[in-house]
Amino acid sequence: MFCPDCGSPIPEGGVCPNCQKPAPEPEQPETVQAEKIEKKTRKIKIGKFSEISVGSKNYAALLSAALVFPAAICTALDLSFHRYDFWFGYVVGALAVVWICFVLPALKVFHPAVNALISFAAIMGYISFVMYKTGHLEWIYQQALPLFVLFAVFVAIDVMLISYKKVDVLTVLSVLSGEIGVYLLAIEATHQKGFTNLHWSPILAAGFISVAAVLIAFAYVGKNNRNNTHKH
């Protein structure tokens, strides 16, 4: 046995010859076992699956089950009556995107940033599939594609924010309101082929951005009030 301060050897039950401190008591087997159990429990608690609440599990199960029926019935109808240019791919693809964007983050299998990337890839993959099925329409590439990309980016950001437990509802709503304002500007800018001849979108965008500012202010005030309450 050694002194925890200077490292000098100490006889069992004696004192340190340098520090004159009594020898530390040996750890009991029960204490060591309890510490091991506590560490193991702590590791389990911070695992990716244990953080899923009961409500999130129920939500994921119910929404997943709800998506199965339209996918199955559309597939069955299309295979039964249309044996060319199958249209059920549009439905199944859209439902798959919904599952990836709204169910997968609730399962907390991946990091929020990874969920955002997966959601972006799913939306862009579905858009590419639609383009392929519709015959590579030029107007999609020239006008609609930038809007689709912006929409996919916004959805990815929203998925990432919702996945983080520390981000409250008001903050998410604020981001959504700001995104709507920006998207309205992008829609008219795409139609007018530039930002120089905008008419209606700046007015609507100003309203949504103002709502976003109010919501983020309420979120900030609420956070400060909670912090002050915890301090007292």
N, C-alpha and C positions, 0 to 999 in steps of 0.2 A: 504494500500500500504506500502511496506517495502523497505528499502534501499538495493540495490543489493550488497553492500560491507560489511556492518556490521549487517544488518538485523533489524535495528531499525525502528519502525513505522514512516511513514512520512505522514503528511496530504496532501491531493490532491492539487497539485500546489505549495507545500511548499518545504522546504529543510530539509535534514537530520539533527537532532539536534547534532549528534556526528561528522559526516563527513562534514557537511555543503555543501553537494552535492544536486543539485536539484532533485526532484522526477522524475523518468523515465516516459516518455510519454506512455500512454496506447496504446496497439497495436490496430490498426484499424481492423475492421472486414474484410476488403478487403485484408489486408496483411496476416491475419491468414488463410483466405481461399486460397490465392495464395500459401502459404507455404504448405498447405495440398495437393493442386493439384500437386505441384512440388514433394513432397515426394511420392505421389501415382504414378506419372509418372516415378520416379526413380526406384520404385519397379517393375514396368512393364518392364522397360528397362533391368533390370538384371534378368528377368524371363527366363526360359529355352527355351521358344518358340520365344520370341521377338528378340533374338540374331541371328536368322536364316536369312541370307541374301536372297535377291530375287534370286540370282544365285544358291544358295544351294537348294532353294525350287524347282526351275525349273529343276535342275539336278536330284533331288530325284524323281520328278514326271515323267520325261522322262525315267530314267533308270528303275523305277518300271514298267512303261507301257511296256518297251521293254522286260522285263523279263516275262511278263504275257503270251505273244504269244507262245514262245517255251514250257513253262510249260503246257499251255492248249493244244497245238497241239500234244505233246508227250503223254499226258494223254489220249486224245481222240483216238489216233492211237492205243495205247496199249490196251485200254479197248475194242476197236472195233475188233481187230484181234488176240489178245493174251489174253486168259482168264486164264492163269496160270503163276506163277512166274513173276509178273508184273515188267517190266524193267523201267517204267516211274519214279519209285522212285529215281533212280540214277540221272535223269535229274532234277526232281523237288527239290531233296535234294541239288544238286549242285547250282541251281539257288537261293535257299533259303539262302545258305551260302554266295553267292555273294551279295544278298540283305542286309544281316546282316552286312557284312564286309565293303560294299561300299556305302550303302544308309542310314542305321540307324545312323552312326556317323554324317552324314550331317544334320540330323533332330535335333541333339543336345537334344534328349530326356533325355539321361543319361550323367553322368560324364564320361570323357574320359577313366578313369580307369575301370569303369563299362562296357563301350563299348568294351574295350580290353578283359575283362573276358567273355563277351557274345560271342565275335568273336571266342575266344579260345574254348569255350564250343560247339559252332556250328560246328567248323571244326572237333573236336574230336567226336562229335555225328555223323557226316556224315561218318567219317572213321569207326566208330563202326558199322554203318548201312551197309557199304560196306563189312566189314568183315563178318557180319552175313549173308548177301545175298550170298557171295561167298563161304560159307562153312568153315569159320575159317581156312584159309590157314596158315600153320605153318610158311612159309617164311615171311608172313606179320608181324607176331609177333616177329620173330627173327631178321629180317633185316629192313623191311620197316617201322615198327611201330615207332622206334626211330626217323627216318627221318620225319615221319608225325608229331610227337609231336614237334620236333624242328621247322618244318614249321609252325605249329599252334602258337607256341610261338612268332616267328618272325612276323607273321601276326598280332597277338595281340599287339605287340609293335608298329608296323607301324600304326595300327588303333588308338592307343592312341596318338601317336605323331601328326598324321594328325588332330585329334579332337581338339588338343590344338591350339588356335588361335595364340599364341606367338611363335610357332615353325615355322620357315620359310621353304621354299621349299628346299633350299640347305642343310639344316640340315637333312631333311627327306631323300633326295637323298644320303647323306653321310651314313646314317644308312642303307639304302637299299644296297648300295655297300658293306659295311662291312658285312652285313648279307649274301650276295651272296658268299663272300669269305669264311666265316665260313661254309656255307652250302656245298660248294664244298669239303672242308676238311672232313666234316661229311660223304659225299657220298662215297669218296674213303676209308675212315676209316671203314665204314660199310662193304664195299665190301672186303677190305683186313683184316677185323676182328681185327683192331687195328691201332694205329698211327705210328707204327715202320717201315712199308714198304710203305710209301706214295711216289708217283712218280710225277704225273702231277698236283695234286691239290695244293700243296704248291706254285707252280709257278703262277697259276691262282689266288690263294687266295692273294698272295702278290700284284698282280696287282690291284685287287679290293680294298684291304685294303689301298693301296697307293692312289687310286682315292678317297676313303672315307676321307683320311687325307687332301687331297687338297680341297675337297668340304667343309669340316668343317672349314678349314682355311679361305676360301672365305666367308663363312657365318659369321665367327667371325669378319673379316675385314669390311664386309658390315654393321654389327650391330654397330661397333664402329664409322663408318662414319655417320650413321644415328643419333647416339647419339650426336656426335659433331655438326652436322647440327642443331639439335633441340636446343642445348645449345646456339648457335649463333643466 
